[in-house]
Amino acid sequence: MSHSLQALDRAHHLHPFTDFKALGEEGSRIIERAEGVYIHDAEGNRLLDGMAGLWCVNLGYGRVELVTAATEQMRRLPYYNNFFKTTHPPAVRLAEKLCALAPAHLNHVFFTGSGSEANDTVLRMVRRYWTLKGKPEKHWVIGRENGYHGSTVAGMSLGGMAPMHDQGGPCVPGITHVRQPYWFGEGRFGDVRDQDPEAFGRQCAAAIEEKILELGEETVAAFIAEPVQGAGGAIMPPASYWPAVKEVLSRYDILLVVDEVICGFGRLGEWFGSVHYDLAPDLMPIAKGLSSGYLPIGGVLVGDRVADTLIQEGGEFFHGFTYSGHPVCAAVALKNLELMEAEGVVERVRDELGPYLARRWATLADHPLVGEARSLGLMGALELIDPASGERFDKALAAGNLCRDISFRRGLVMRSVGDTMIIAPPLVITREQIDDLVTLAREALDETARCLVPRAADEPQPEERPA
Ligand SMILES: *Cc1c(COP(=O)(O)O)cnc(C)c1O
């Protein structure tokens, strides 16, 4: 069965972020069902989902309450739109709930179908805002290298993923990027090595000011960033970074857009990453964990400063999606947030599971392949290094992809970004399951070491290297 599905998949299905030809040759892994923190593939393997799907299944798989919320709403009103002065109860109730959970100055939400659409909306709102303020010259948006804001044209332009720009360019005009606060990659192993992390964090913030002056201080509309870079490699900035960034932005009257698509809804142990880092953003794109991934929905939480202008001075805003605030998606998202609240999921990540993962994850730092083990809330990363040289591996070895494939085979979904291994498990993971996750990660590292550096291994088994 899985064999014929693989053949059909190869014949007709173009996967996202995939080398189509290479996947066709290998065949895809088919996931058939899931419960809790586990997924099951068509070959009968059970895997611990260390990535919560794509950073989104915060409440874990198999929550019947969410299924019930969806089916009840489907029966009552499967679709209606929010255009032309209409709405429906799920969209209104979800908007109210989101504004109650968000920091006090965020009191409005614009719904979208995804995180990418949320960031397209951000770009439209930011430019509209400054035009309404009589400052249309303020049109530049500064993002960060290796930031991720989605895969639509605006999302990929706001993001700083060079391979995406190379394939999708020319990008949307008026968007530029500054260096990312990635200490391990650019402060420890960068052009200048072994910098002090806090000094490095301040330099990265200073790069924003340099860019503002380069562009002209009257021309910059907004700065967009993730609290912690997710797709870029679970990159937690040095503590000095965010306070310095906030200071620069306020000095030049530049809007702060904090992309909460991953960090929102408990990932970092607060409802929003902005709360953890005390960011007070003007705009907050959200998606993913908003519905625990059960149905597609996103949005932009809008701060009073921007909302008041759009409402009072804007007239009609010519923007929106057929599925903005879709009733079934909204009903599921609302139930998801209610369950998270009732079960104290966010507090448990902050007070118990995050600190527990931090302790257990840190034990991997003694592994010969690991140059750094870091985590915050339920997000973690391991930086692979070559134990023979103490340097990063030759990129051609694709050590991270090898470790990811081994990890999959051993029953743990761990993702690789270059030679950074990352995890972001469902927020309902237990301590015992965290122990299993760390054990499986260590076993994957051991096997990766045996493949890559036979000298460092007790029993060289290069034939284990998967094709
Ligand atoms: C995933 C992601 C997006 C894009 O969301 P989609 O729903 O895939 O369009 C945007 N921003 C961040 C930070 C993300 O992680």
The ligand as a Gaussian input file, in Angstrom:
#p B3LYP/6-31G(d) Opt

LIG

0 1
 C        6.093000      29.290000       9.177000
 C        6.376000      30.729000       9.341000
 C        5.762000      31.678000       8.528000
 C        4.891000      31.302000       7.365000
 O        3.742000      30.690000       7.766000
 P        2.910000      29.811000       6.678000
 O        1.670000      29.450000       7.431000
 O        3.773000      28.663000       6.299000
 O        2.630000      30.695000       5.526000
 C        5.990000      33.009000       8.797000
 N        6.792000      33.386000       9.801000
 C        7.419000      32.505000      10.587000
 C        8.277000      32.989000      11.710000
 C        7.249000      31.145000      10.370000
 O        7.893000      30.260000      11.122000

